[in-house]
Structures are given as C-alpha cells and as structure tokens.
Amino acid sequence: MAWCAPVETGRAIFKEECARCHGPMGQGTKKTTRPLVGEKSPFQLYELIKREMPKDDPGSCTDDEYRKVAAYIHDAFYSPDAQARLHPPQIALSHLTVSQYRNTVADLIGSFRPLVKTDARRGLRGEYFNSRDVRRDKRLIDRVDPVVNFDFGTDGPETDPEYVEAADSPKFDPDQFSIQWEGSVFADQTGNYDFVVHTDQALRLWVNDAKKPLIDAMVKSGSDTEYRDTIFLIAGHSYPIRLQISKGREIQKNKKQAARKPVRESVSLMWRPPGRRGDALIADRYLSPTTVPEVAVVQTPFPPDDRSYGWERGTAVSKEWFGATVDAALEVAGYVDAHLSELSGVEDGARNRGRKLREFCRQFAQRAFRRPLTDTEVKELVDRQFEEAPDLRTAVKRAVIRLLIAPEFLYPDAFENLASAAVPHSGQYAAASRLALVLWDSLPDKALLNAAAEGSLASREQIVRQATRMLDDPRARLKIRQALLAWLRVDQPPDLVKDEKKFPDFDSATATDLRTSLDLFLDDVVSSDSSDFRQLFLSDQVYLNGRLARFYGADLPQDAPFTKVKLSGYGAGVLTQPYMLATFAYPAESSPIHRGVFIIRGILGYTLSPPANFVPLAPESHPELTTRQRVMLQTSSESCSSCHAIINPLGFTFEGFDAVGRLRQMDRGKPIDTSGYYETPDGSIAHFARPRDLAEFLANSDQAHDAFVQQLFQQLVKQPVRAYGLDEPQKLDAVFARSGYNIRTLAVEIAAAASLPR
C-alpha cells in the first residue's frame, strides 16, 4: 500500500497519507472534524496509530514507519508543547476576580486600622461576673476558654482558684450571673456563616460589628433555646466576636427565692460554615482571645467568574459585572463615610480637617493603585473631588468611588507601565502587586511596598525572599489549600448525602467532619518542615474526632477533638481519605468510574472527552454481579473502552471501600478484587494490588509531579503556565524535584516566575 511505501521521514508519511483527512497541521477537515491534539506520549500515539491505521488495513506497515509518523505528529502539533509552539498562549488581560475584589477592599480599608499583636493561645477570653450584667467590680473569673460549650447545672459556674482575682471573692449566685466571651474568630472559607447559640438564658452575640448584635435575645421571651443568624465573611481574615449571656433577668422582685424552681444553665457557641450540612461547635483552632478590628466585607453580589479553564479568571466583562463594580464602589464609599473618623484619624471639627482628609484620600488612592500616584493622578482622583464637592464628606465619598471604578484598580496588571517614567521603581511596584495577587489574592502589604520603594524587588532572589515571608500569612495558607482542593477536584464541595437505609449513621455532622478531616490533613502536610508532596500519598495518618472514630472503627473517646491517628487499611494519603472515598461514590454504592476519573484527571492531569449520556446499571438488575463486574459489563463496548481501559483499572483499586469510605471485604457475597494497573507513557505496565501500591506509584511519578506543578501554577496565578515561557513547566519541574518535592518551595518559585518584571 502507498501508506506503507518506504519514506525517510514521518512528515512525508503524514503529508502523503494523513493530511487529506486530518489537515496539513492536524487541525481536522470536513471528513475528520476532530483535531489531532491530546496528551498521549509518543509511544502511546505510536500504539494507537499502529492499531487503527491505515483505516483499510490497520497494522500493515512497519514499526519504523509507525514510529516515525507518531513522532512527527506528536512533535509537530499533537502534544501540549507542540500546540503551545504553534499557538503561543498569552497572559490574558484580567480584572480582579470576585474573591480578589473582596480581599483587596478588606485589606485596603484594613490598612488604615491598627495592627494587632496576635495571641498564641487558642480560644476566647471568658469573663465570669457575679451579677446579671457585665460589671467589672463583680468579675470572679478571667480566663481563656478553648471552646464555649458548658453545662453549669443549677449551681452556676464554680469559681476557679487559678483565676479568682481576690482571696475573699464570693461564690457565684446561681440565680444571677453573667458571662462574656470575647476575642476573634477566623474564617477559612468565603460565604454565608450561620452562627448558632444554644442556651436557656438571655444573650447577645456580636460578629464583626461591635455596635450592632448579630443576635439579640437579651430580652428573652418564650422557651426558645436555639438562636441563629447568618453573616457573610471572606476567607483568610479574623473577625471580632463577643458573646454575652445573662441569668437572672427573668427574676421578679416580688417573688421569693424559695418559691422558684432551680433553672439549669448551659451554653454552646456553634456555627455552620458555607458548604457544610450541619452545625458544629466552633473549635479552638478558629478562636483567639485577641480582639481585632472589624473587617470591611463587600456584600454587593457579583456575577460569577469564568471557571471553564479550571481556575477562576477575571476575563468576562458584562453589563452585570460593570454594574456590580459601581454598586460595590458605592457600598465601600458608604462604609468609609460611616467609619471616617476612625479610618482617617480625623475627628469632626478637627483643625485643618480638609487638608488631613485630602491626605487620607491620597493615601487611600496610592494603596488602591498599589504604587505612588503621578501628579496628574493626584489632581484628577483626589484634588478635583475636594474642589468640586459641596462638603468634605461628599468629597471623600466621591474620591473613593472614583478610585474603585478606575481601571488601574480593577485591572492591576494592565497599567503597570503607564507611570513608569513618573514613578521611580514602577516595575518593582508591579512585581509587588503581582506577588500579592498570586499568594494572597489581595494588595501588597506595607513591607512589600517598602521593598519596592527601596528598589529591593529587582532580582529573583529578592522576590523569592519576600514570597517566602508571605507564605506565613493565613491568606497564603488558605490559597494553597484551595489549590490543593482544586487539584483533588473537590474545590466545589458536593452535597455529600448517602442512602439513609444503607448508612443510617451517616448524617450531616459526619459529612461536615469528613471535610474538616481532609482540610486538616492537607494543612498538616503543607505546613510540615518538609512540605513533601509525596506525603500527600504516602501518609498513613487520618484526622479523626470522636464521632468519626466511632464511625470508622478507631479507638478514640466519644468527645475527642480532631487528632491524627493511624487507621488500619487507610495508608494511602489523600487516596484513602474517607472524604475522598465518600465523595467519589454513589449514595448507596461505590463507584470505580468516579474514583478512576479522579485519578486520571486530577492526579495524572489527563483531559478526558466529555462522557456520553451514562446511566449506571442498577445493582438490582444484575444482583449476581459485583460492582467491578457490573462496571466491566457496562463499559465493554468499543465506544467506551478507549477511556475506560484507563479509568476502570485505577478505580477498581479502591473497591475495598464502600460508598461512605469504610473498609469492606465482600461485595454481593463475593470476595472483592482490588487489583488494578496503569499503562505509563513509556509503555510499561504498573500493577497494583491495593491502594497503597497505587499511592507509591503516584508519589514517585514524573507525570503526577508535572500535572501537580502545572495545576498549582494555574490555581495560584490564574493564567496558563506556558504564557510565562514555553519551557516554564520543565523549569518548575526541575526546581520541584531539587527541593525534595517541597510544596512551599514550589509555591515560592511559582510566585517568583509570575512576578518578575516583564
């Protein structure tokens, strides 16, 4: 056949025999519309071509000819690297994403509030008063309570000798006392938080507003014992919180003490974070006795960001988005006006108030633009507002609105060279802005701006030094955690519901605890001294509390807080985290397909074709078959096998776990087969007898390392990695390997690569 005629190069084979169907650069034709692009290795591509080409006589050519055409196709236009050479990706012009906007505004306004030294202790400051109102002269106890969860019975709080302020301090009157807990609460997710107080007594709860209670039941009526309300918080910030309870307000003076029945006193402070199904006690890791300033949280709804590339992109501009920016600017201007004396440090009637407020607006503008202003910008953005406004407060509001709708604020990278001639070190201010966006989704802090002003962000070493410092900030920790959740394909948490008949003990509290367990595990690996990526697969420890321990068969007290334990059979890191196993499963049955797709897409970085309409075979339709057998039966057709030949053998490895992630040995009365395999890009076959075997393979897989590097870059930077250089993935891969696969080191290198002056 002509297809197999002797030729010197794969290019000649392709031009002569393939281009008429696939196009001269594999772009497709009317006959074959699907372009020749993908992620198979040259060896895998060679096997595919040998198996399917020529169409009328597959396998009829020599190995050398198949290898030549496969190598040409792979290097010319098929592989991601080839596509990047043909169509070099660009750094997309992007405005602030919704989360970046909220973080930026919160930190912009927060920069005018005092810094508070944090307290290493965890919990809230508890002050106990021997009076029904908070009176300092009646305080008997002053201590830090790790959590607010007490049952005082009918006798009231016992005085603690360690905290009693005076030796002759009286005991509590069990009928009249009050308690105040105060400090801060940390939000590790953005969204609506339900705060819940359980108590029999009168109460008030303040969250992020010292003046207006979130819950006010100080005048108690009826027999309610649960009080709740909702507040929107943004991740990475600590918020002031204060809870007061009072016993004795219901006492009537005309009734005798002896005539009243003793009333039991208990109190617990709980919440329901966004995406969680049940209420949970606010644990001590979220609480601090340090009182912090309130946080400016933008409430204006924005249209969602584009996530079609796998990460949030600020590229869509619509009428709705533009309207949201205007509404948010008006909201922020109102907030600044309501807190003007506090933020500006200028009281009403102060001497030279106009000059001082103008200087406040100039500083506000400089911080909003992330660099010093030019003289022209000062005149337009600040001076003009004060010259034309009817009064000073209006001038401040106009200046704030004008700044927050400015393209220089909304598009941080777009104008980095605009002021290059007028602003010294303008390129370094741009580097500071990019560093803050990559690691914090926010503004540069004072230290970063000072470094830019001093010319200390000119070299890679200087940028790396700042990035290393910035990783210690909670905002960086949360952003890396969110990137890891995206890598694991659980960044948009599903509603984890299981079959009530089959798993009656799996409730909303269990689902909430499972997600907490995963979050704690990820934080623990990343924050460890080695921050070793491989431990995400090789760790044999799971975070459990008493409730999860009982559900998964571990030996912990029923009221135990979350702690690391070795759980027999769960020795494959994230692969055998119960939350992951339960998420990638059906309500009543395990799902090898979901679990296999997770490995292929998330861990190995393959892009799979969208599945056709797929309805799994019901177990009842084939009661004699195990889940493995049913999946093999349903995916055995030629149309399914191309993908499922890769997916199924990986998913079968987890068949030793049921739909809620508990160990099992039998399925439909038959022993479970957990064997699996994976064909590597070089054509070798890796065999797995259990999840631990797969975990060890992935921990040391160059393919898994490369996929993680690229995904972490794109989650942090929100841009395609090759837009920063076609060889950037390879450079980062090398740094990652040299560091011992240190996740924190990789994050620093990514931040540096994205922040160097361009």
N, C-alpha and C positions, 0 to 999 in steps of 0.2 A: 504494500500500500504506500501511496505517496507520503502519508503521515509519517511513515517509518523510514523514508529514504534517508540515506546517510547524509548528515549535515554536520557542520562544525560547531554551531552554537545553538543554545536554547532559544535565543532571539529569532534565529532563522526558522526554527520549527514553529514557534508561535506565530510569526508573521505569515508563514506559508499555510498553516493548517488551522490556527485557532482564531486569528484576528477577525475573520469574516463573521464569526458568531459572537465573539466576546468584545470586539472593538480593538483598535490598534493599541490601546493602553488599558485593556480590560474593563473599560467603562460600561460595556454592555451595548447591545443593539436591539432592534425591534424583535429579532428572533430570540435573543437571550438578554432579557432586561436587567437581570441581577448583576451588578458589577463584581469583578473578581477582586474582592478585598476581604481580609479576615486575619485571624490570629494563629493559624496553623504554622508550625515550623516548616522549614524546607523539607525535612524528612516526611512529616505528616502530609504535606502537599504532594510530594512525590508518590506516596502510597495512594492518595485519593485519585490522582491522575492515572496512575497505573491501573487502578481498579475500574475506572469509568471511561477512559479514553483509549483509542478513538471510539466514538459512540457506536459505530457499526462493528467494531472488533476490539473490545477492551482487552488490554494486556498483550497486544500483539507486537509491541515494539520492544527494543532492548532496554535493559535497565539504565544504560548510559544515556539513552535518548530521553527517557522519563526523568532522570535526574537533572539533565541539562535544562529541559523546559521548565521543570519545577523551580530550579534555582533562579532562572531568568524571571519567571512570573513573580516569585517571592521578592526578589531584589528590585525589580523594575516598578511594580505598582501594587502588589498584593499586601505586603506587610504594613503595619502601622508606621514603621520608619520610612518605608518607601512612599506611603501616602503623604507623610509629613514633608518629604523632599519635593514631591510634586505639587503639593498644596500647603506651603508653609503656614502653620497656624499663627494667628496674630493675637496679641494681647488685646482683648475686647475692651472697648470703651464701656465702663461700668459706673453706674451711680451706686450710692450706698444701698446695700440690701436692707430689708426691714430690720433685721437684728442689728446690723451695723448702725443704722439710723438711731435706734433706741439707745444702744450703748453709747454712741457718740454724744447724744444730747444729755444723757445721765452723767457722763464723765465731764462734759463741758460745764454744766452747772455745778457739778460736784467739785470742780477745781476751784470754785470760789468759796468753798466751805472748808473748815479746818480739818487737817489730817488728824486721825485719832490713833493713838498707840494701841495696838491690839493686845488682848489678854490671852495668855496661853491656856488658861483654864477653859473648860467647856461647860456650858450650862447657863443658867440665868441667875442673876443676883436675887436672892429671896430675902425680903424683909418682913418679919412677923410682928404684928402690933397687938398689944393687949387693949384694943379699942375697936369699935366697929368702923372707924375711919382711920386713914393713914395719918398718924401723928408721931412725929419723931421722938417726942418725950415718952411715948408708950411702946417704943420698939424694944422687943426682948431678944430677937434673933436676927442676925445679919450674916448670911452665908451664901454660897453658890450651890444651887440645886441642879444636878445634871439634867434632870427632866422634871416636868411638872406632872406628877401622877401620884396623888396622895389620897389615902383614906384615913382621916383623923378620928374616925369613930364619933362618939358623942362627947368625948373629953377635950377635943380641940388639940392643937399642936403641943407636943411636950417641949418644954424648954431644954435646949441642948447646952450642957455646961461649957462646951467648947466655944460657944458663940454668945452666951449671955453677957451683956455689957456690964452688969453690976452684980456684985455678990448677993445683994439683998433684993434682986429683981423678983417681982411677984410672978406667980404662975398665971397661965392664961385663964381667963374667964371663958369657959366652954360655950357660953351663950352669946358672948360679944367679943369678936376679934376680927382682925383683917390681915390680909397678906398681899404684898405687892412683889411680883417678879418682873425684873427689868433687864434689858440688855439688847441683843441683836439676834436676828435670825437670818441665815444665809440661804439664798435661793440658787439651786443648781440647775434649774430649768426655767425657761421663759413661758409664761402663760398664766392662766387663772388658778389661784390657790384658794381652796376652801379652808378657812381657819375655824376650828371647832373647839368649844369649851364644854365639858361635862361637869356640872356642879349643881348642888341643891340651893346654892346661895346667890346673892346679888353679885353682879360682876360688871366690869368694863374691860375691853380689850382694845388697845391701840396698836396698829401696824402701819409703819411708815408715815404717820401723821400724829404728832404729839398733841394736837388740839382736838381733832375730831375722832372719836372712837369708831372703830370698825364694828364693834358690837357693844351696845349699851343696854344692859339689863340691870342697872343699879337700882332701879325701882322695879322690883320683882312682883309679878302677879301670876297667879295660876300655879300649876305644878310642873312646869317645864324644867327639864334638867339638861337639855342639849340646846346649845346656841351656836349658830354658824353664820358666816357671811363670806363673801368672795372678794378678792382683791387681785389685780393683775400685777405681777412682778416680773422683772427681767433677770436672767441668769447672771451669775458672777458678782452679785452685789449683796452686801449685808444691810438689813433694814432694821430700824429701831422697833422694838416691840415692848409692850408693857401690859401686864395683866394684873388687875386688882379684883379680889373677892372680899366680900364683907358679910359677916354673920352677925345678926342682931338687929338688922334694920326692921325686921318684922315684929320685934317685941313691942307690945303695947304697955304703956306705963301703968295703966290701971289694972293690969293682971299681975297676979302674984307669981313669983318664980316657981313655986312648988306646984302650981296648977298646970304648968306646961310640960308636955311630953318632950323628952330629950330628942334633939334633931341631929341626925348623922351628918357629918361634913366630909365631903370628898371633892376632889377637883382633878381634872386632867386637861392638858392642852394638846390638841391634835391638829392635824391638817390633812388635806388631800391635794398633793401636788398635781400639776397638769399631766394628763395621760395615765393617771393611776385610777384604779377602780374602787379602792376602799380607803377609809380614813386610817391614819397611822399616828401613833404617838410621835411628837417631834423629838427626834433623837438628839443626844448631846452634841454629836458632830456638827449639827446645824446651828447650835446655840453658843452664844458668847455673853459673858457678863458685861462686856464693854458696850456702852451706849454710843451709837454712831449717829451722824446727821442723817436726815431723811434723804431719799433718792428721788430725783425727778424722773418719773416714769411716763413716757408719752403714751397716751391712751388712744390717740387717733388711729382708726383702722386703716391699714394699707392693703392694696391688692397683693396677693402672694407673689413671691419671686419665682422666676423660671427655674425649675429643677430638672429639665429634660436631659441635661448633661450629667446628672448625678450629683451636682452640688448647686447651691443657691447662686444665682447670677443676677446681678443688677443691670440687666441689659434691656429689659422691656420698659418702654416709655409709652404711657397711655394717658388718656384724659383722666382716668381714675387715679393713676399714680400722681400726676401733676396736681390734681385736686387735693390728694392726701398730703402732699408736701406743704401746700398752702395752709390747709387746716391744721397740720401739726405745728407749723410756724406760729399760727395764731394761738394755739394752745400753749406753746412754750413762752410766747410773749406774755400771755396772761399769768403764767406761773412765775416768771421773773418779776412781773409787776407786783404780784401778791407777796413776794419774798424780797422785794427790792432792798430794803434797809439791811437785811441780813446778808445778802449776796454782795452788795456794793460796799457795805461798811459805812454807808452814809445815811444818817438819820434825817427825817423830815426837819426842815428848818436849820440844818447844819450850815455852817459858814462855808462859802464857796461851793455850795451844793451842786450847782450847774457844772462847774469845772470838774468836780470829782465824778459826777455821773457820766460826763463825757469821757473821762479817762477809763471808767469802768467799761463803757461800751467799746472803747478802743481795745482794751484787753480781751473783752469777750470776742471781738472780731478776730483778733490775732490768734486766739486759741481755736476758734471755729475754722479758720483758714489754715491752721497748723503751721504757720510761719509768720514773720513780721509783715506788716502791710506796707505797700508803697504809699507815697504821699497822696497820689491820686485816689487810691482806695480809701484812705482815711477821710479825705474830703467828701467823697461820694457816699460812703457807707455810714459814717458817723457824723461828721460836721454838718452835712446838709440836713440830716434829720433834726438836729438841735436848732438849726437856723429856721426851719420851716414849720416845726411843730408848735402848737399853741401853748404847751406846757412841758415841763421836764419829764413827767411820767409818760406822756404820749411820745416824746422823743425817744425814750428808752425802748418802748414797745415797737416803734417804727424801725429802730435800728436792729432789734432782734429779728423782726420779721424779714427785713431786707437781707440780713445775713443768712438766715436759714433757708431762703429760697434762691440764694446765689448759686450759680453753677460751681463756683470754687469750693463751696461747702459740700454740695451734693455729689460732685464728681472729683474726688480727691486727686486722681492721677492726671486728669485732663489738662490742668493748668499749671503743672509743675515747672514748666519753663517760661511761663508768662512773665514772672517777676525776676527772671534770672539776672538781668542787668542791674536792677534796682535793689535787690535783696542779697546781701552777702551770704555765701554758703547755701544758696537756694536749692542746689542739688542735694545737699545733706538734709535740709528740711524735708525734701521729697522722700528721701530714704527713711527718715524718721516716721513720716506719715505711713509709708508702706509697711514698715516694721510693725507699727501699732495695729494696722488693719489685719495683717497676717496672723499675729499672735493674740490680739485682744479684740478684734473687730471694733476698734474704737480709735480714740485720739492718742497722740503721743503724750506721755506724762512730762512732768517738769524736768526730770533727769534726762529724758530723751531730747527734749527741746534744747536744754542747756548744752548737751553734747553737739547738737547741730550748730548752735550758735558759736561754739568754740572751735568748730571745724574738726570735731572728733568722730565724724561718721564718714570719713573719706575712704577708708580702706576696709577690706573684707574682715580683717582681724578686729577692727573697732566695731563693726556692725555685729560680728559674732559675739563680742563681749557684751554688748547691750542686749542682744537676743537671749543670751544665757541668763542675764539678770531678769529679764521679763518673764521667763518661764516660771519663776517662783510666784507669779501673780495668780490668784484663783481664776481669773478670766482665761489665762493660757491653759491652765489645767482642764478647765471645762471645755475649751475649744478642742483640745486634743482628744478628750473623752468623746465629744460629739463626732469627731472624725473617725474614731475607732468604731463607734456605733454605726456610722455610715458604711464603713468597711465590712462590718458584720451584717449589714442590711437590716438593722433594727433601729435606725435613727428616727423612723416614723413609727412609734410603737403601736402594734395592733391591739385590739381589744381581746385580751387573752382569756377566752371563755372555753370551758371544757364541758363535756357531757355530764350533766348532773347525776344521771343514773349510774354511769360507769365510774365516775370520780366524784362521789358526793362530798368528799372532804376538800376538794379544790375549789376555793372560793375567791372573792375579790381580794381578801387580805393576803392569801397565798400568792396570787398573781403580782400584787404590789411588792411583796417581799422578794419574789424571784428577780424582779427588775433591779431592786436595790442590791441584791446579791451580785448581779453582773456588774453594776456600776462600781461597787466596792472592789471587785476583782480587777477590773481594768485600771482603776486609780492606783491600786496597790502595785501592779506590775510596772506601770509607767513611772511612779514616784520612787521605786526601789533604787538602790545605789547603781545597779547595772542597767536598769530600764531596758531589759533584754527582750526584744521582740519574740524570741524563741520561747520564752516562758509563757507567752500567751497560749502556746500549745502544750508545753511540757509540764506546767504546774500541776501538781496533784492535790491542790487545795481548793476548797469551795467555801465561800462565806455563807454561814447559816445562822439563823437565830433559833430560839426555842421552837417556834411554830414550824419552820421549815425542817428542823432536825427531826421533829416528830413525824412529819410527812414523808421524809426521805430516809428514815431509819437510822439517824445518827443519835449519839448519846449526849444530849445537852439538857440542862434544866428547862422547864417549860417557859420560864420568863427570861431566858438567856438573851443578851443582846447579840448583834451580829459579831461573829468571830470566825477566824479561819480554822477549818477542820479538814482532815483527810477523810474523804468519803469513799469507801471501798467501791471500786468499779468506775469512779469518775476521775480518772487520771489523765485526761487529755485536754486540759486547759479549757479554752472557750468552746471547744468542740463538744465537751460533755457538761458545760454549764447547764443546769436544769432549765434555766430560762430559754436558752437557745434551743434545746431539745423540745420544749413545750411550744415554742413559737413556730418552729418549722414542723408542724404536725397538724392533723385534723382534730376537731373537738373530741372525737372518740377513738381515733386510730393514729398510729404512727404514719409518717409519710416519707419514704425513701426518696421520692422525687423532690419534695421541698428541701430536704436536707442535702441531697446531692447538688441541686441547683445553687444552694447557698455556698457550697464549697467551690463549685466551678466559677460562679460569678464573683463572689466576694473575695475568696481567698486566692484563687488562681487567676482571676482577672479576665476570664473569657467573656465575650459578648455573645450571648445565645440569641438565636432568632426567636421572635415572639411565638409562643405556642399557639397551635390551633385550638379551637374550642375543645376543652378537655373536661370530661366528667368522669371522675374515678369510678371504677367498678365497686359497687357496694359489697361489703363483706358478705351480706346475706345472699347475694347472687351466686357466690361460689363458697359456701361455708366450709368446704373441704380444703380450700387453699389458704396458705399463709399469706401475709401481706406481701412478702417477697414474690411469691408465686403469682399473685394477682397482678402486681406491677409488671412482671415479666410478660405475662399474658397480654396485658393491655398495650404495651409498648413494643410489641414484637414486629409490627408492620414496618415495611420499608420506609414509609414517611416519618415514622417516629424514631427509627433505630439510629439515624445519623447523630442525633443529640443524646438519646437515652443510652446509647452504648457507652457514653462518657458519664452521664449523670447517675444511672442506676447503680453501677458497681461501687461508687463512692457513697451513695445514700444507704445501700444495704449494710454498710459497716456499722450503722447506728441502730440496727434493728433490735439490739439488746435493750433498747429503751422504749417505753410506751409513749402515749400521747402527752403525758404530763412529765416525761423525763425520768420516770422511775425504772429501775432495773427490772428486767424480766428474762426468763429463760425459755418460755414456751409461748407459742402463738398458734391458736386453733388446735391446741393439744399436741403440737409438734415441736421438736427442738428447734431453736432459732439458729439460722445460719448467718453469721456476721462477717463472712469473708467478702472481700472486695479487691479491686485493683484499679490501677490508673496507668494509662499509656503516656509516658513522658514525651516531651517534644523531640528527644533524640531516638525515639522508637523503643526504648526499653520499657519493660512492664514492672511496676512496683506492686507487690501483693500485700494485702492487709488482712490479718486475722481478727483484728479488734480495733476500736478507735485509737488506742494508744499507738498502734503501728502507723496509722494514717497521720496522727499528730506528729510523730517523729519525722515522718517523711516531709510534711509541710514545713516544719520548723527549720529544716535544712534545705529547702527547695529554692533554687535561684528564681524560679518562676513565681513562687509565692512572695519572695523578697521584692522582686521587681514590681509586682502588682501592688504590694503594700506601699512602696515608695511613691508610685505614681498617684495612688488614691489619696495618700496623706498630703501630697503636694496640692492636689486639686481641691481638697477639702479646706486646707488652710488658706491657700492663695486665691481660690475661686477663679482660676484661669487654667488653660491646658498647659501641662508641663513643658511640652516641646515648643511652646511660644517663647520660652526663655532660652532656647537653643536646642537644635535637633539632637545634640548629644547630652542634653541635661539629664535624662533618665539614667544613662550609663554613668555619668559623673556622680550622681547621687547614690546609685547602687554601690559604687566603689567606696564612697565615704561611709555608707551604712555598714558595709562589710568590715572595713578597717576599724570601726568603732565597736566591734563586737555586737552589731545589730542593736545599738542603743537608740531607743525611740526618741529620747530627748535630744540627743546629738543630731539625729536626722531632722527634727523639727527646727533646730537652730540653723542647720545648713540650708533647709528649705527657705526659712525666713531671710537668710543672707542672700541666697540666689535671687529671690524675688525683690529684694530691697536695694541691691547695688545700683548706683546711678547708671541710667541707660542713655 
